[in-house]
Amino acid sequence: MTGSGSATLSPRRKRRRRSGWRGLVYIAPAMALVLLFFVMPVIFTGWMSLHNWPLMGGTRWIGFKNYVRMFHDARFMSALQFTAYYTVIVTIAIFAVAFPLAIFVEKQRRFVSAYRTIIFLPVVVGLATASLLWVWLANVDSGFIGPALKALGWVDKSPNLLATFDSAFLTIIIMVVWKIAGFTMIILLTGLQAIPAELTEAARIDGAGRWQRFRHLTLPLMRKTIALALIISVTGSILAFDQFYIMTAGGPQNRMISVVYYIFNQSFVSFNLGYGAALSIALLAILVAISIVQLWLLRVGEERP
């Protein structure tokens, strides 16, 4: 009986083994790309961070001195503070615009498809292109925003919106919201459409008002969707570079230098490649921590067996 059972199971095991190898063959190209374009560059960047690595000349092993230097670098700490401030402000602004838009386009009404398309259109524009567009719009002489404000009587003369920190920061926030809100809206829209209509109708029959339904039904059921959209927005904000480089070049008074912008300056302007690599590894650690928080947020409230 034992020999018969072994003979019966053997072909199954062989099929499973062949299926396993077949699966590895299918994912091998993707694994090779990840290894070539992510894992190996990260390992090499970590190796660079342990050296004094100038653009020209030989390298010198210095251990963790670049990381020690990082904690005493006032400009890097300033870049971290500005990036955190920008991330909080722009994330709140994006959600403040995207959530009402998602609720608006979720209901079936005339031209709803057109509304969704128009709102989503800025997403397909590259961030560098959008930044250049808004540099032109904010131009004091040939732009559109300044003359429009003057024509409306809100200002006496056309302002230079990129000349001061407050106006430049506000202009960048508006540009990013215009560019990104449509993408966040689509994510939130999928969460809204996943809520069973029967639950909403039952809450309405029970006398729940619009705000009560939103607070006690919509928000709890969209917790995972909101967490996903939030982490994507936060991650993208931490990696912000194009808008500050193109629209303000880090100004005014170098007050708009983000972490990625500072890494760019250290690596490709000052040619401190080793220190730039250490800063990149630190930024990667921050993003990994955020990803861990994302996974935790997505699992909160799951039913456990």
C-alpha positions as a LaTeX table, in Angstrom:
\begin{tabular}{lrrr}
\hline
Residue & $x$ (\AA) & $y$ (\AA) & $z$ (\AA) \\
\hline
Met1 & 0.00 & 0.00 & 0.00 \\
Thr2 & 2.84 & 2.37 & 0.88 \\
Gly3 & 4.63 & 1.78 & $-2.40$ \\
Ser4 & 1.37 & 2.30 & $-4.30$ \\
Gly5 & 0.73 & 5.57 & $-2.50$ \\
Ser6 & 4.25 & 6.82 & $-3.25$ \\
Ala7 & 3.84 & 5.91 & $-6.89$ \\
Thr8 & 0.52 & 7.79 & $-6.95$ \\
Leu9 & 1.93 & 10.97 & $-5.39$ \\
Ser10 & 5.13 & 11.05 & $-7.39$ \\
Pro11 & 3.58 & 12.34 & $-10.66$ \\
Arg12 & 1.75 & 15.07 & $-8.73$ \\
Arg13 & 4.96 & 16.21 & $-7.10$ \\
Lys14 & 6.67 & 16.20 & $-10.46$ \\
Arg15 & 3.89 & 18.34 & $-11.96$ \\
Arg16 & 4.11 & 20.79 & $-9.06$ \\
Arg17 & 7.87 & 20.98 & $-9.44$ \\
Arg18 & 7.54 & 21.64 & $-13.18$ \\
Ser19 & 4.90 & 24.30 & $-12.49$ \\
Gly20 & 7.23 & 25.96 & $-9.98$ \\
Trp21 & 10.10 & 26.07 & $-12.46$ \\
Arg22 & 7.74 & 27.33 & $-15.16$ \\
Gly23 & 6.64 & 30.16 & $-12.88$ \\
Leu24 & 10.25 & 31.11 & $-12.19$ \\
Val25 & 10.93 & 31.22 & $-15.92$ \\
Tyr26 & 7.95 & 33.55 & $-16.43$ \\
Ile27 & 9.05 & 36.01 & $-13.74$ \\
Ala28 & 12.77 & 35.79 & $-14.56$ \\
Pro29 & 12.75 & 38.80 & $-16.98$ \\
Ala30 & 11.04 & 41.00 & $-14.38$ \\
Met31 & 13.41 & 39.78 & $-11.66$ \\
Ala32 & 16.37 & 40.54 & $-13.92$ \\
Leu33 & 15.11 & 44.08 & $-14.54$ \\
Val34 & 14.57 & 44.68 & $-10.82$ \\
Leu35 & 18.03 & 43.30 & $-10.04$ \\
Leu36 & 19.70 & 45.34 & $-12.78$ \\
Phe37 & 17.92 & 48.67 & $-12.36$ \\
Phe38 & 17.10 & 48.72 & $-8.63$ \\
Val39 & 18.97 & 46.25 & $-6.42$ \\
Met40 & 22.41 & 46.69 & $-7.98$ \\
Pro41 & 22.21 & 50.52 & $-8.11$ \\
Val42 & 21.11 & 50.61 & $-4.46$ \\
Ile43 & 24.03 & 48.36 & $-3.45$ \\
Phe44 & 26.45 & 50.49 & $-5.47$ \\
Thr45 & 25.03 & 53.69 & $-3.97$ \\
Gly46 & 25.50 & 52.24 & $-0.49$ \\
Trp47 & 29.11 & 51.40 & $-1.39$ \\
Met48 & 29.68 & 54.94 & $-2.70$ \\
Ser49 & 28.27 & 56.41 & 0.51 \\
Leu50 & 31.11 & 54.84 & 2.48 \\
His51 & 33.77 & 56.64 & 0.40 \\
Asn52 & 35.03 & 60.09 & $-0.32$ \\
Trp53 & 34.06 & 59.90 & $-3.99$ \\
Pro54 & 34.93 & 63.00 & $-6.02$ \\
Leu55 & 33.98 & 63.32 & $-9.66$ \\
Met56 & 37.64 & 63.38 & $-10.69$ \\
Gly57 & 40.45 & 61.54 & $-8.96$ \\
Gly58 & 40.64 & 58.49 & $-6.76$ \\
Thr59 & 38.18 & 57.39 & $-4.10$ \\
Arg60 & 39.02 & 56.97 & $-0.43$ \\
Trp61 & 37.30 & 54.77 & 2.16 \\
Ile62 & 35.91 & 56.85 & 5.04 \\
Gly63 & 33.36 & 54.48 & 6.57 \\
Phe64 & 30.28 & 56.17 & 8.03 \\
Lys65 & 31.69 & 59.70 & 8.09 \\
Asn66 & 29.26 & 60.83 & 5.38 \\
Tyr67 & 26.36 & 59.72 & 7.56 \\
Val68 & 27.81 & 61.48 & 10.60 \\
Arg69 & 28.25 & 64.61 & 8.49 \\
Met70 & 24.60 & 64.41 & 7.49 \\
Phe71 & 23.39 & 64.95 & 11.05 \\
His72 & 25.55 & 68.07 & 11.40 \\
Asp73 & 24.60 & 69.53 & 8.03 \\
Ala74 & 22.34 & 72.52 & 8.75 \\
Arg75 & 21.39 & 72.92 & 5.06 \\
Phe76 & 20.29 & 69.29 & 4.83 \\
Met77 & 18.20 & 69.67 & 7.98 \\
Ser78 & 16.68 & 72.81 & 6.49 \\
Ala79 & 15.88 & 70.89 & 3.31 \\
Leu80 & 14.23 & 68.15 & 5.41 \\
Gln81 & 12.12 & 70.72 & 7.25 \\
Phe82 & 11.04 & 72.42 & 4.05 \\
Thr83 & 10.20 & 69.08 & 2.42 \\
Ala84 & 8.11 & 68.05 & 5.44 \\
Tyr85 & 6.31 & 71.41 & 5.41 \\
Tyr86 & 5.67 & 71.19 & 1.68 \\
Thr87 & 4.47 & 67.57 & 1.99 \\
Val88 & 1.91 & 68.41 & 4.67 \\
Ile89 & 0.56 & 71.48 & 2.87 \\
Val90 & 0.35 & 69.97 & $-0.62$ \\
Thr91 & $-1.16$ & 66.68 & 0.61 \\
Ile92 & $-3.92$ & 68.51 & 2.48 \\
Ala93 & $-4.55$ & 70.72 & $-0.56$ \\
Ile94 & $-4.72$ & 67.76 & $-2.94$ \\
Phe95 & $-7.21$ & 65.88 & $-0.77$ \\
Ala96 & $-9.26$ & 69.03 & $-0.17$ \\
Val97 & $-9.74$ & 69.29 & $-3.95$ \\
Ala98 & $-9.72$ & 65.62 & $-5.01$ \\
Phe99 & $-12.27$ & 64.29 & $-2.49$ \\
Pro100 & $-15.10$ & 66.70 & $-3.43$ \\
Leu101 & $-14.31$ & 66.10 & $-7.11$ \\
Ala102 & $-14.52$ & 62.33 & $-6.58$ \\
Ile103 & $-17.89$ & 62.69 & $-4.87$ \\
Phe104 & $-19.08$ & 64.98 & $-7.68$ \\
Val105 & $-18.13$ & 62.65 & $-10.56$ \\
Glu106 & $-19.16$ & 59.46 & $-8.72$ \\
Lys107 & $-22.85$ & 60.11 & $-9.27$ \\
Gln108 & $-24.36$ & 59.50 & $-12.67$ \\
Arg109 & $-25.32$ & 62.79 & $-14.25$ \\
Arg110 & $-25.16$ & 64.42 & $-17.65$ \\
Phe111 & $-21.64$ & 64.87 & $-19.06$ \\
Val112 & $-20.08$ & 63.05 & $-16.10$ \\
Ser113 & $-17.64$ & 61.27 & $-18.43$ \\
Ala114 & $-16.60$ & 64.63 & $-19.87$ \\
Tyr115 & $-16.09$ & 66.01 & $-16.36$ \\
Arg116 & $-13.88$ & 63.06 & $-15.41$ \\
Thr117 & $-11.80$ & 63.45 & $-18.57$ \\
Ile118 & $-11.33$ & 67.20 & $-18.15$ \\
Ile119 & $-10.30$ & 66.84 & $-14.50$ \\
Phe120 & $-7.89$ & 64.01 & $-15.31$ \\
Leu121 & $-6.27$ & 65.69 & $-18.34$ \\
Pro122 & $-3.54$ & 67.59 & $-16.40$ \\
Val123 & $-2.28$ & 64.25 & $-15.05$ \\
Val124 & $-1.00$ & 63.22 & $-18.49$ \\
Val125 & 1.14 & 66.37 & $-18.70$ \\
Gly126 & 4.69 & 65.79 & $-17.51$ \\
Leu127 & 5.65 & 67.57 & $-14.30$ \\
Ala128 & 8.54 & 69.38 & $-15.99$ \\
Thr129 & 6.22 & 70.52 & $-18.78$ \\
Ala130 & 3.61 & 71.66 & $-16.27$ \\
Ser131 & 6.29 & 73.58 & $-14.36$ \\
Leu132 & 7.41 & 75.37 & $-17.52$ \\
Leu133 & 3.80 & 76.16 & $-18.36$ \\
Trp134 & 3.22 & 77.75 & $-14.98$ \\
Val135 & 6.48 & 79.70 & $-15.18$ \\
Trp136 & 5.01 & 81.32 & $-18.29$ \\
Leu137 & 1.61 & 81.83 & $-16.65$ \\
Ala138 & 3.24 & 83.52 & $-13.65$ \\
Asn139 & 5.54 & 85.72 & $-15.75$ \\
Val140 & 5.14 & 89.35 & $-14.74$ \\
Asp141 & 5.22 & 90.66 & $-18.32$ \\
Ser142 & 3.99 & 88.01 & $-20.75$ \\
Gly143 & 2.10 & 85.71 & $-18.38$ \\
Phe144 & $-1.61$ & 85.35 & $-17.75$ \\
Ile145 & $-2.12$ & 85.23 & $-13.97$ \\
Gly146 & $-0.65$ & 88.65 & $-13.10$ \\
Pro147 & $-2.49$ & 90.61 & $-15.82$ \\
Ala148 & $-5.71$ & 88.73 & $-14.94$ \\
Leu149 & $-5.40$ & 89.73 & $-11.27$ \\
Lys150 & $-4.78$ & 93.32 & $-12.35$ \\
Ala151 & $-7.76$ & 93.31 & $-14.72$ \\
Leu152 & $-10.01$ & 92.03 & $-11.91$ \\
Gly153 & $-8.87$ & 94.91 & $-9.74$ \\
Trp154 & $-7.34$ & 92.67 & $-7.07$ \\
Val155 & $-3.87$ & 94.22 & $-7.45$ \\
Asp156 & $-2.63$ & 97.64 & $-8.58$ \\
Lys157 & 0.08 & 96.27 & $-10.83$ \\
Ser158 & 0.97 & 92.87 & $-12.23$ \\
Pro159 & 2.88 & 91.00 & $-9.49$ \\
Asn160 & 5.94 & 88.80 & $-9.91$ \\
Leu161 & 4.51 & 85.66 & $-8.35$ \\
Leu162 & 7.85 & 83.86 & $-8.18$ \\
Ala163 & 9.78 & 86.71 & $-6.55$ \\
Thr164 & 8.86 & 86.09 & $-2.90$ \\
Phe165 & 8.66 & 82.90 & $-0.89$ \\
Asp166 & 4.97 & 83.13 & 0.01 \\
Ser167 & 3.68 & 83.87 & $-3.50$ \\
Ala168 & 6.08 & 81.39 & $-5.14$ \\
Phe169 & 5.17 & 78.65 & $-2.67$ \\
Leu170 & 1.46 & 79.28 & $-3.21$ \\
Thr171 & 1.94 & 79.21 & $-6.99$ \\
Ile172 & 3.75 & 75.88 & $-6.79$ \\
Ile173 & 1.06 & 74.41 & $-4.52$ \\
Ile174 & $-1.67$ & 75.48 & $-6.96$ \\
Met175 & 0.29 & 74.02 & $-9.89$ \\
Val176 & 0.83 & 70.67 & $-8.14$ \\
Val177 & $-2.82$ & 70.45 & $-7.09$ \\
Trp178 & $-3.89$ & 71.23 & $-10.67$ \\
Lys179 & $-1.50$ & 68.53 & $-11.92$ \\
Ile180 & $-2.10$ & 65.77 & $-9.33$ \\
Ala181 & $-5.65$ & 66.18 & $-8.02$ \\
Gly182 & $-7.15$ & 64.31 & $-10.98$ \\
Phe183 & $-5.02$ & 61.22 & $-10.25$ \\
Thr184 & $-5.99$ & 61.24 & $-6.56$ \\
Met185 & $-9.60$ & 61.75 & $-7.61$ \\
Ile186 & $-9.52$ & 58.54 & $-9.68$ \\
Ile187 & $-8.15$ & 56.56 & $-6.73$ \\
Leu188 & $-10.83$ & 57.92 & $-4.41$ \\
Leu189 & $-13.48$ & 57.37 & $-7.07$ \\
Thr190 & $-12.70$ & 53.65 & $-7.17$ \\
Gly191 & $-13.20$ & 53.50 & $-3.41$ \\
Leu192 & $-16.51$ & 55.33 & $-3.62$ \\
Gln193 & $-17.76$ & 53.03 & $-6.37$ \\
Ala194 & $-16.82$ & 49.98 & $-4.29$ \\
Ile195 & $-19.29$ & 50.96 & $-1.53$ \\
Pro196 & $-22.46$ & 48.87 & $-1.96$ \\
Ala197 & $-25.40$ & 51.02 & $-2.97$ \\
Glu198 & $-27.62$ & 48.96 & $-0.65$ \\
Leu199 & $-25.74$ & 50.26 & 2.40 \\
Thr200 & $-26.11$ & 53.88 & 1.35 \\
Glu201 & $-29.79$ & 53.39 & 0.59 \\
Ala202 & $-30.41$ & 51.66 & 3.92 \\
Ala203 & $-28.69$ & 54.50 & 5.78 \\
Arg204 & $-30.82$ & 57.03 & 3.90 \\
Ile205 & $-34.02$ & 55.13 & 4.75 \\
Asp206 & $-32.98$ & 55.03 & 8.41 \\
Gly207 & $-32.86$ & 58.82 & 8.40 \\
Ala208 & $-29.11$ & 59.40 & 8.20 \\
Gly209 & $-28.28$ & 62.78 & 6.72 \\
Arg210 & $-25.65$ & 63.43 & 4.07 \\
Trp211 & $-22.95$ & 64.32 & 6.60 \\
Gln212 & $-23.82$ & 61.35 & 8.81 \\
Arg213 & $-23.60$ & 58.97 & 5.86 \\
Phe214 & $-20.27$ & 60.47 & 4.86 \\
Arg215 & $-18.82$ & 60.30 & 8.37 \\
His216 & $-20.13$ & 56.94 & 9.55 \\
Leu217 & $-20.39$ & 55.01 & 6.27 \\
Thr218 & $-18.27$ & 56.47 & 3.47 \\
Leu219 & $-15.10$ & 57.28 & 5.42 \\
Pro220 & $-14.85$ & 53.93 & 7.30 \\
Leu221 & $-15.43$ & 51.91 & 4.13 \\
Met222 & $-12.86$ & 53.99 & 2.23 \\
Arg223 & $-10.15$ & 53.72 & 4.87 \\
Lys224 & $-7.85$ & 51.57 & 2.75 \\
Thr225 & $-8.39$ & 53.64 & $-0.38$ \\
Ile226 & $-7.68$ & 56.86 & 1.50 \\
Ala227 & $-4.56$ & 55.31 & 3.05 \\
Leu228 & $-3.28$ & 54.26 & $-0.38$ \\
Ala229 & $-3.93$ & 57.70 & $-1.91$ \\
Leu230 & $-2.37$ & 59.39 & 1.10 \\
Ile231 & 0.85 & 57.39 & 0.96 \\
Ile232 & 1.20 & 57.90 & $-2.80$ \\
Ser233 & 0.75 & 61.65 & $-2.30$ \\
Val234 & 3.21 & 61.80 & 0.60 \\
Thr235 & 5.83 & 59.73 & $-1.22$ \\
Gly236 & 5.56 & 61.85 & $-4.36$ \\
Ser237 & 5.82 & 65.05 & $-2.31$ \\
Ile238 & 8.96 & 63.87 & $-0.52$ \\
Leu239 & 10.55 & 63.17 & $-3.92$ \\
Ala240 & 9.59 & 66.62 & $-5.26$ \\
Phe241 & 12.28 & 68.16 & $-7.45$ \\
Asp242 & 11.13 & 69.37 & $-10.88$ \\
Gln243 & 8.84 & 72.17 & $-9.72$ \\
Phe244 & 11.45 & 73.71 & $-7.42$ \\
Tyr245 & 14.30 & 73.35 & $-9.91$ \\
Ile246 & 12.38 & 74.75 & $-12.88$ \\
Met247 & 10.08 & 77.33 & $-11.31$ \\
Thr248 & 12.28 & 78.89 & $-8.61$ \\
Ala249 & 15.75 & 77.28 & $-8.87$ \\
Gly250 & 15.56 & 76.75 & $-5.11$ \\
Gly251 & 14.80 & 80.40 & $-4.36$ \\
Pro252 & 13.96 & 82.92 & $-3.23$ \\
Gln253 & 16.95 & 83.02 & $-0.84$ \\
Asn254 & 17.43 & 79.24 & $-1.24$ \\
Arg255 & 14.30 & 78.67 & 0.86 \\
Met256 & 12.76 & 76.16 & $-1.57$ \\
Ile257 & 15.44 & 73.50 & $-1.66$ \\
Ser258 & 13.85 & 70.10 & $-1.17$ \\
Val259 & 15.74 & 66.98 & $-0.08$ \\
Val260 & 16.03 & 65.65 & $-3.64$ \\
Tyr261 & 17.14 & 69.10 & $-4.83$ \\
Tyr262 & 19.83 & 69.16 & $-2.13$ \\
Ile263 & 21.01 & 65.69 & $-3.12$ \\
Phe264 & 21.19 & 66.88 & $-6.74$ \\
Asn265 & 23.28 & 69.91 & $-5.71$ \\
Gln266 & 25.68 & 67.84 & $-3.63$ \\
Ser267 & 26.10 & 65.16 & $-6.29$ \\
Phe268 & 26.11 & 67.06 & $-9.59$ \\
Val269 & 26.92 & 70.67 & $-8.67$ \\
Ser270 & 29.41 & 70.28 & $-5.81$ \\
Phe271 & 30.47 & 66.82 & $-7.10$ \\
Asn272 & 30.39 & 65.29 & $-3.61$ \\
Leu273 & 29.19 & 61.97 & $-4.99$ \\
Gly274 & 29.88 & 60.01 & $-1.82$ \\
Tyr275 & 27.97 & 62.43 & 0.36 \\
Gly276 & 25.16 & 62.61 & $-2.19$ \\
Ala277 & 24.98 & 58.80 & $-2.12$ \\
Ala278 & 24.70 & 58.84 & 1.69 \\
Leu279 & 21.87 & 61.36 & 1.47 \\
Ser280 & 20.16 & 59.14 & $-1.11$ \\
Ile281 & 20.37 & 56.11 & 1.19 \\
Ala282 & 18.91 & 58.18 & 4.03 \\
Leu283 & 16.04 & 59.26 & 1.79 \\
Leu284 & 15.49 & 55.63 & 0.76 \\
Ala285 & 15.27 & 54.67 & 4.45 \\
Ile286 & 12.60 & 57.36 & 4.96 \\
Leu287 & 10.61 & 56.05 & 2.01 \\
Val288 & 10.90 & 52.45 & 3.24 \\
Ala289 & 9.57 & 53.56 & 6.63 \\
Ile290 & 6.64 & 55.24 & 4.89 \\
Ser291 & 5.98 & 52.05 & 2.91 \\
Ile292 & 5.89 & 50.08 & 6.15 \\
Val293 & 3.36 & 52.55 & 7.52 \\
Gln294 & 1.38 & 52.14 & 4.30 \\
Leu295 & 1.20 & 48.37 & 4.74 \\
Trp296 & 0.12 & 48.83 & 8.35 \\
Leu297 & $-2.57$ & 51.32 & 7.40 \\
Leu298 & $-3.89$ & 49.03 & 4.68 \\
Arg299 & $-4.19$ & 46.15 & 7.15 \\
Val300 & $-5.85$ & 48.09 & 9.96 \\
Gly301 & $-9.33$ & 46.83 & 10.55 \\
Glu302 & $-8.95$ & 43.60 & 8.61 \\
Glu303 & $-10.89$ & 40.70 & 10.03 \\
Arg304 & $-8.64$ & 38.15 & 11.59 \\
Pro305 & $-9.49$ & 34.47 & 11.59 \\
\hline
\end{tabular}
